């Protein structure tokens, strides 16, 4: 006696019904061996080619092979061809081209960094003058500012030398030192203001 499988519609002998359902039916539910999604033998190949989250796909930018579920993260975080912002000029550059960009734009980068450094230096000098004129702690603040200036004098990179990441870090360190000068001047000015208020109250 035969009957027809209700899933694949194939004629099956009554005694083979259980075996057919468990091992032969092309529409029986099975787990994808890659992602564990429930599919059928009839749809497994198409699933693994088109929709399985663990299938291997090439990155459209760098052609690296990653799983489909990790493609978005790869393109944002680790793709060598993703666009990143140059920390000096803010231009969008492919990560793989960043070193070449640094070397090509070395003169412009150095000029930009030194201009910014010069502006910070002028501002610090102005704050120093204001703090010194305010009175309290003038000599100690002046000595401290001179020491910081000597220890962190801005680097003058000659034009035409490639701006390597090491040189860029040294220039950044110079800017941070200038920021420290500004903080020192701000603290001195605040201390002077408190002293003037104290003297006015006593008088």
Phi and psi restraints in degrees (value plus and minus 20) as a CYANA .aco file:
   2 UNK   PHI    -139.0   -99.0
   2 UNK   PSI     134.7   174.7
   3 UNK   PHI    -158.9  -118.9
   3 UNK   PSI     146.6   186.6
   4 UNK   PHI    -123.2   -83.2
   4 UNK   PSI     109.9   149.9
   5 UNK   PHI     -81.9   -41.9
   5 UNK   PSI     110.4   150.4
   6 UNK   PHI     -93.4   -53.4
   6 UNK   PSI     -31.0     9.0
   7 UNK   PHI    -120.4   -80.4
   7 UNK   PSI     -71.2   -31.2
   8 UNK   PHI    -121.5   -81.5
   8 UNK   PSI     -26.1    13.9
   9 UNK   PHI      47.4    87.4
   9 UNK   PSI      -5.9    34.1
  10 UNK   PHI    -101.7   -61.7
  10 UNK   PSI     122.4   162.4
  11 UNK   PHI     -94.5   -54.5
  11 UNK   PSI     109.6   149.6
  12 UNK   PHI    -153.9  -113.9
  12 UNK   PSI     120.6   160.6
  13 UNK   PHI     -87.7   -47.7
  13 UNK   PSI     125.9   165.9
  14 UNK   PHI     -76.0   -36.0
  14 UNK   PSI     -59.4   -19.4
  15 UNK   PHI     -92.4   -52.4
  15 UNK   PSI     -36.1     3.9
  16 UNK   PHI    -120.9   -80.9
  16 UNK   PSI     -14.4    25.6
  17 UNK   PHI     -77.8   -37.8
  17 UNK   PSI     -67.7   -27.7
  18 UNK   PHI     -85.0   -45.0
  18 UNK   PSI     -65.6   -25.6
  19 UNK   PHI     -83.6   -43.6
  19 UNK   PSI     -60.2   -20.2
  20 UNK   PHI     -81.4   -41.4
  20 UNK   PSI     -65.1   -25.1
  21 UNK   PHI     -86.2   -46.2
  21 UNK   PSI     -57.8   -17.8
  22 UNK   PHI    -103.6   -63.6
  22 UNK   PSI     -46.3    -6.3
  23 UNK   PHI    -151.1  -111.1
  23 UNK   PSI     -45.6    -5.6
  24 UNK   PHI    -129.0   -89.0
  24 UNK   PSI     -50.4   -10.4
  25 UNK   PHI     -82.9   -42.9
  25 UNK   PSI     106.9   146.9
  26 UNK   PHI     -94.9   -54.9
  26 UNK   PSI     -28.4    11.6
  27 UNK   PHI    -132.9   -92.9
  27 UNK   PSI      -8.7    31.3
  28 UNK   PHI     -92.6   -52.6
  28 UNK   PSI     130.7   170.7
  29 UNK   PHI     -95.0   -55.0
  29 UNK   PSI     112.3   152.3
  30 UNK   PHI    -158.4  -118.4
  30 UNK   PSI     144.6   184.6
  31 UNK   PHI    -116.3   -76.3
  31 UNK   PSI     117.3   157.3
  32 UNK   PHI     -83.3   -43.3
  32 UNK   PSI     108.8   148.8
  33 UNK   PHI     -87.3   -47.3
  33 UNK   PSI     -33.2     6.8
  34 UNK   PHI    -114.7   -74.7
  34 UNK   PSI     -68.3   -28.3
  35 UNK   PHI    -136.7   -96.7
  35 UNK   PSI     -23.2    16.8
  36 UNK   PHI      49.6    89.6
  36 UNK   PSI     -11.1    28.9
  37 UNK   PHI     -86.9   -46.9
  37 UNK   PSI     130.0   170.0
  38 UNK   PHI    -103.9   -63.9
  38 UNK   PSI     102.8   142.8
  39 UNK   PHI    -156.4  -116.4
  39 UNK   PSI    -189.5  -149.5
  40 UNK   PHI    -144.3  -104.3
  40 UNK   PSI     140.3   180.3
  41 UNK   PHI     -75.3   -35.3
  41 UNK   PSI     -52.2   -12.2
  42 UNK   PHI     -91.1   -51.1
  42 UNK   PSI     -46.5    -6.5
  43 UNK   PHI    -129.7   -89.7
  43 UNK   PSI     -21.4    18.6
  44 UNK   PHI     -80.2   -40.2
  44 UNK   PSI     -67.0   -27.0
  45 UNK   PHI     -83.1   -43.1
  45 UNK   PSI     -64.7   -24.7
  46 UNK   PHI     -83.7   -43.7
  46 UNK   PSI     -61.0   -21.0
  47 UNK   PHI     -79.9   -39.9
  47 UNK   PSI     -66.1   -26.1
  48 UNK   PHI     -89.3   -49.3
  48 UNK   PSI     -45.3    -5.3
  49 UNK   PHI    -104.1   -64.1
  49 UNK   PSI     -53.6   -13.6
  50 UNK   PHI    -134.8   -94.8
  50 UNK   PSI     -53.0   -13.0
  51 UNK   PHI    -151.3  -111.3
  51 UNK   PSI     -28.2    11.8
  52 UNK   PHI     -83.6   -43.6
  52 UNK   PSI     109.1   149.1
  53 UNK   PHI     -90.4   -50.4
  53 UNK   PSI     -36.4     3.6
  54 UNK   PHI    -123.8   -83.8
  54 UNK   PSI     -12.3    27.7
  55 UNK   PHI     -89.5   -49.5
  55 UNK   PSI     133.1   173.1
  56 UNK   PHI    -107.3   -67.3
  56 UNK   PSI     108.6   148.6
  57 UNK   PHI    -151.7  -111.7
  57 UNK   PSI     131.9   171.9
  58 UNK   PHI    -105.3   -65.3
  58 UNK   PSI     121.5   161.5
  59 UNK   PHI     -85.9   -45.9
  59 UNK   PSI     108.9   148.9
  60 UNK   PHI     -87.1   -47.1
  60 UNK   PSI     -35.1     4.9
  61 UNK   PHI    -114.6   -74.6
  61 UNK   PSI     -72.1   -32.1
  62 UNK   PHI    -130.4   -90.4
  62 UNK   PSI     -23.6    16.4
  63 UNK   PHI      48.7    88.7
  63 UNK   PSI     -11.8    28.2
  64 UNK   PHI     -85.8   -45.8
  64 UNK   PSI     125.4   165.4
  65 UNK   PHI    -112.2   -72.2
  65 UNK   PSI     104.0   144.0
  66 UNK   PHI    -157.5  -117.5
  66 UNK   PSI     148.6   188.6
  67 UNK   PHI     -97.1   -57.1
  67 UNK   PSI     132.7   172.7
  68 UNK   PHI     -78.7   -38.7
  68 UNK   PSI     -56.3   -16.3
  69 UNK   PHI     -90.4   -50.4
  69 UNK   PSI     -40.2    -0.2
  70 UNK   PHI    -122.8   -82.8
  70 UNK   PSI     -19.6    20.4
  71 UNK   PHI     -82.5   -42.5
  71 UNK   PSI     -66.0   -26.0
  72 UNK   PHI     -80.6   -40.6
  72 UNK   PSI     -65.8   -25.8
  73 UNK   PHI     -83.6   -43.6
  73 UNK   PSI     -59.2   -19.2
  74 UNK   PHI     -80.7   -40.7
  74 UNK   PSI     -64.9   -24.9
  75 UNK   PHI     -86.3   -46.3
  75 UNK   PSI     -49.6    -9.6
  76 UNK   PHI    -106.6   -66.6
  76 UNK   PSI     -56.8   -16.8
  77 UNK   PHI    -127.9   -87.9
  77 UNK   PSI     -52.4   -12.4
  78 UNK   PHI    -152.9  -112.9
  78 UNK   PSI     -25.1    14.9
  79 UNK   PHI     -84.2   -44.2
  79 UNK   PSI     109.0   149.0
  80 UNK   PHI     -87.7   -47.7
  80 UNK   PSI     -37.8     2.2
  81 UNK   PHI    -123.1   -83.1
  81 UNK   PSI     -10.5    29.5
  82 UNK   PHI     -91.5   -51.5
  82 UNK   PSI     134.6   174.6
  83 UNK   PHI    -105.8   -65.8
  83 UNK   PSI     111.7   151.7
  84 UNK   PHI    -150.9  -110.9
  84 UNK   PSI     140.5   180.5
  85 UNK   PHI    -113.2   -73.2
  85 UNK   PSI     109.1   149.1
  86 UNK   PHI     -84.7   -44.7
  86 UNK   PSI     108.4   148.4
  87 UNK   PHI     -92.7   -52.7
  87 UNK   PSI     -30.6     9.4
  88 UNK   PHI    -116.3   -76.3
  88 UNK   PSI     -76.1   -36.1
  89 UNK   PHI    -123.4   -83.4
  89 UNK   PSI     -23.0    17.0
  90 UNK   PHI      48.0    88.0
  90 UNK   PSI      -9.9    30.1
  91 UNK   PHI     -93.5   -53.5
  91 UNK   PSI     123.0   163.0
  92 UNK   PHI     -98.6   -58.6
  92 UNK   PSI     104.1   144.1
  93 UNK   PHI    -156.4  -116.4
  93 UNK   PSI     125.5   165.5
  94 UNK   PHI     -84.1   -44.1
  94 UNK   PSI     117.9   157.9
  95 UNK   PHI     -75.9   -35.9
  95 UNK   PSI     -60.7   -20.7
  96 UNK   PHI     -86.4   -46.4
  96 UNK   PSI     -38.2     1.8
  97 UNK   PHI    -121.9   -81.9
  97 UNK   PSI     -15.5    24.5
  98 UNK   PHI     -83.6   -43.6
  98 UNK   PSI     -63.0   -23.0
  99 UNK   PHI     -82.9   -42.9
  99 UNK   PSI     -62.4   -22.4
 100 UNK   PHI     -83.6   -43.6
 100 UNK   PSI     -58.2   -18.2
 101 UNK   PHI     -82.2   -42.2
 101 UNK   PSI     -63.4   -23.4
 102 UNK   PHI     -80.7   -40.7
 102 UNK   PSI     -62.2   -22.2
 103 UNK   PHI     -92.0   -52.0
 103 UNK   PSI     -59.4   -19.4
 104 UNK   PHI     -88.0   -48.0
 104 UNK   PSI     -58.8   -18.8
 105 UNK   PHI    -120.5   -80.5
 105 UNK   PSI       2.4    42.4
 106 UNK   PHI     -76.1   -36.1
 106 UNK   PSI     -68.7   -28.7
 107 UNK   PHI     -80.4   -40.4
 107 UNK   PSI     -65.7   -25.7
 108 UNK   PHI     -84.4   -44.4
 108 UNK   PSI     -61.5   -21.5
 109 UNK   PHI     -82.8   -42.8
 109 UNK   PSI     -66.1   -26.1
 110 UNK   PHI     -83.0   -43.0
 110 UNK   PSI     -63.0   -23.0
 111 UNK   PHI     -80.7   -40.7
 111 UNK   PSI     -63.5   -23.5
 112 UNK   PHI     -83.6   -43.6
 112 UNK   PSI     -64.5   -24.5
 113 UNK   PHI     -86.2   -46.2
 113 UNK   PSI     -61.6   -21.6
 114 UNK   PHI     -89.5   -49.5
 114 UNK   PSI     -54.3   -14.3
 115 UNK   PHI     -83.2   -43.2
 115 UNK   PSI     -64.3   -24.3
 116 UNK   PHI     -83.5   -43.5
 116 UNK   PSI     -61.4   -21.4
 117 UNK   PHI     -83.6   -43.6
 117 UNK   PSI     -60.8   -20.8
 118 UNK   PHI     -82.9   -42.9
 118 UNK   PSI     -60.0   -20.0
 119 UNK   PHI     -84.2   -44.2
 119 UNK   PSI     -60.6   -20.6
 120 UNK   PHI     -83.9   -43.9
 120 UNK   PSI     -60.5   -20.5
 121 UNK   PHI     -82.2   -42.2
 121 UNK   PSI     -63.2   -23.2
 122 UNK   PHI     -82.5   -42.5
 122 UNK   PSI     -62.5   -22.5
 123 UNK   PHI     -84.0   -44.0
 123 UNK   PSI     -60.0   -20.0
 124 UNK   PHI     -84.5   -44.5
 124 UNK   PSI     -62.7   -22.7
 125 UNK   PHI     -80.4   -40.4
 125 UNK   PSI     -59.7   -19.7
 126 UNK   PHI     -84.4   -44.4
 126 UNK   PSI     -62.4   -22.4
 127 UNK   PHI     -85.9   -45.9
 127 UNK   PSI     -57.3   -17.3
 128 UNK   PHI     -80.8   -40.8
 128 UNK   PSI     -65.1   -25.1
 129 UNK   PHI     -83.1   -43.1
 129 UNK   PSI     -61.6   -21.6
 130 UNK   PHI     -86.1   -46.1
 130 UNK   PSI     -61.4   -21.4
 131 UNK   PHI     -87.3   -47.3
 131 UNK   PSI     -58.5   -18.5
 132 UNK   PHI     -86.5   -46.5
 132 UNK   PSI     -60.3   -20.3
 133 UNK   PHI     -88.4   -48.4
 133 UNK   PSI     -45.0    -5.0
 134 UNK   PHI     -90.2   -50.2
 134 UNK   PSI     -46.3    -6.3
 135 UNK   PHI      96.5   136.5
 135 UNK   PSI    -112.7   -72.7
 136 UNK   PHI     -71.0   -31.0
 136 UNK   PSI     110.0   150.0
 137 UNK   PHI      50.6    90.6
 137 UNK   PSI       2.6    42.6
 138 UNK   PHI     -83.4   -43.4
 138 UNK   PSI     -66.1   -26.1
 139 UNK   PHI     -87.4   -47.4
 139 UNK   PSI     -63.8   -23.8
 140 UNK   PHI     -86.5   -46.5
 140 UNK   PSI     -58.0   -18.0
 141 UNK   PHI     -87.0   -47.0
 141 UNK   PSI     -60.6   -20.6
 142 UNK   PHI     -82.5   -42.5
 142 UNK   PSI     -64.0   -24.0
 143 UNK   PHI     -82.1   -42.1
 143 UNK   PSI     -61.2   -21.2
 144 UNK   PHI     -86.0   -46.0
 144 UNK   PSI     -61.4   -21.4
 145 UNK   PHI     -84.3   -44.3
 145 UNK   PSI     -59.9   -19.9
 146 UNK   PHI     -84.6   -44.6
 146 UNK   PSI     -58.7   -18.7
 147 UNK   PHI     -84.9   -44.9
 147 UNK   PSI     -65.9   -25.9
 148 UNK   PHI     -81.9   -41.9
 148 UNK   PSI     -58.7   -18.7
 149 UNK   PHI     -84.8   -44.8
 149 UNK   PSI     -61.6   -21.6
 150 UNK   PHI     -85.1   -45.1
 150 UNK   PSI     -59.9   -19.9
 151 UNK   PHI     -94.7   -54.7
 151 UNK   PSI     -45.3    -5.3
 152 UNK   PHI    -147.3  -107.3
 152 UNK   PSI      21.5    61.5
 153 UNK   PHI     -82.4   -42.4
 153 UNK   PSI     115.0   155.0
 154 UNK   PHI     -75.9   -35.9
 154 UNK   PSI     116.5   156.5
 155 UNK   PHI     -95.3   -55.3
 155 UNK   PSI     117.8   157.8
 156 UNK   PHI    -129.3   -89.3
 156 UNK   PSI      73.7   113.7
 157 UNK   PHI     -99.0   -59.0
 157 UNK   PSI     108.4   148.4
 158 UNK   PHI     -86.2   -46.2
 158 UNK   PSI     127.1   167.1
 159 UNK   PHI     -82.3   -42.3
 159 UNK   PSI     125.3   165.3
 160 UNK   PHI      74.8   114.8
 160 UNK   PSI     -33.6     6.4
 161 UNK   PHI    -105.9   -65.9
 161 UNK   PSI     109.4   149.4
 162 UNK   PHI     -76.1   -36.1
 162 UNK   PSI     113.7   153.7
 163 UNK   PHI    -101.9   -61.9
 163 UNK   PSI      71.9   111.9
 164 UNK   PHI     -97.8   -57.8
 164 UNK   PSI     147.1   187.1
 165 UNK   PHI     -82.1   -42.1
 165 UNK   PSI     -53.3   -13.3
 166 UNK   PHI     -84.6   -44.6
 166 UNK   PSI     -65.2   -25.2
 167 UNK   PHI     -84.1   -44.1
 167 UNK   PSI     -59.1   -19.1
 168 UNK   PHI     -82.1   -42.1
 168 UNK   PSI     -60.8   -20.8
 169 UNK   PHI     -84.7   -44.7
 169 UNK   PSI     -56.8   -16.8
 170 UNK   PHI     -86.8   -46.8
 170 UNK   PSI     -58.9   -18.9
 171 UNK   PHI     -85.2   -45.2
 171 UNK   PSI     -60.4   -20.4
 172 UNK   PHI     -81.5   -41.5
 172 UNK   PSI     -59.6   -19.6
 173 UNK   PHI     -81.1   -41.1
 173 UNK   PSI     -56.8   -16.8
 174 UNK   PHI     -82.5   -42.5
 174 UNK   PSI     -61.7   -21.7
 175 UNK   PHI     -85.7   -45.7
 175 UNK   PSI     -57.9   -17.9
 176 UNK   PHI     -83.9   -43.9
 176 UNK   PSI     -56.1   -16.1
 177 UNK   PHI     -84.1   -44.1
 177 UNK   PSI     -60.7   -20.7
 178 UNK   PHI     -82.4   -42.4
 178 UNK   PSI     -57.1   -17.1
 179 UNK   PHI     -83.6   -43.6
 179 UNK   PSI     -55.8   -15.8
 180 UNK   PHI     -83.8   -43.8
 180 UNK   PSI     -57.5   -17.5
 181 UNK   PHI     -81.1   -41.1
 181 UNK   PSI     -62.0   -22.0
 182 UNK   PHI     -81.7   -41.7
 182 UNK   PSI     -63.4   -23.4
 183 UNK   PHI     -82.5   -42.5
 183 UNK   PSI     -61.7   -21.7
 184 UNK   PHI     -81.9   -41.9
 184 UNK   PSI     -62.0   -22.0
 185 UNK   PHI     -86.1   -46.1
 185 UNK   PSI     -60.0   -20.0
 186 UNK   PHI     -81.1   -41.1
 186 UNK   PSI     -64.1   -24.1
 187 UNK   PHI     -83.6   -43.6
 187 UNK   PSI     -60.5   -20.5
 188 UNK   PHI     -83.4   -43.4
 188 UNK   PSI     -64.3   -24.3
 189 UNK   PHI     -82.3   -42.3
 189 UNK   PSI     -60.1   -20.1
 190 UNK   PHI     -85.3   -45.3
 190 UNK   PSI     -60.5   -20.5
 191 UNK   PHI     -85.1   -45.1
 191 UNK   PSI     -60.0   -20.0
 192 UNK   PHI     -83.7   -43.7
 192 UNK   PSI     -60.0   -20.0
 193 UNK   PHI     -83.5   -43.5
 193 UNK   PSI     -61.2   -21.2
 194 UNK   PHI     -85.2   -45.2
 194 UNK   PSI     -58.9   -18.9
 195 UNK   PHI     -85.9   -45.9
 195 UNK   PSI     -62.9   -22.9
 196 UNK   PHI     -80.6   -40.6
 196 UNK   PSI     -61.4   -21.4
 197 UNK   PHI     -83.9   -43.9
 197 UNK   PSI     -58.4   -18.4
 198 UNK   PHI     -85.4   -45.4
 198 UNK   PSI     -63.3   -23.3
 199 UNK   PHI     -85.8   -45.8
 199 UNK   PSI     -57.4   -17.4
 200 UNK   PHI     -84.3   -44.3
 200 UNK   PSI     -59.6   -19.6
 201 UNK   PHI     -85.2   -45.2
 201 UNK   PSI     -59.1   -19.1
 202 UNK   PHI     -88.6   -48.6
 202 UNK   PSI     -54.5   -14.5
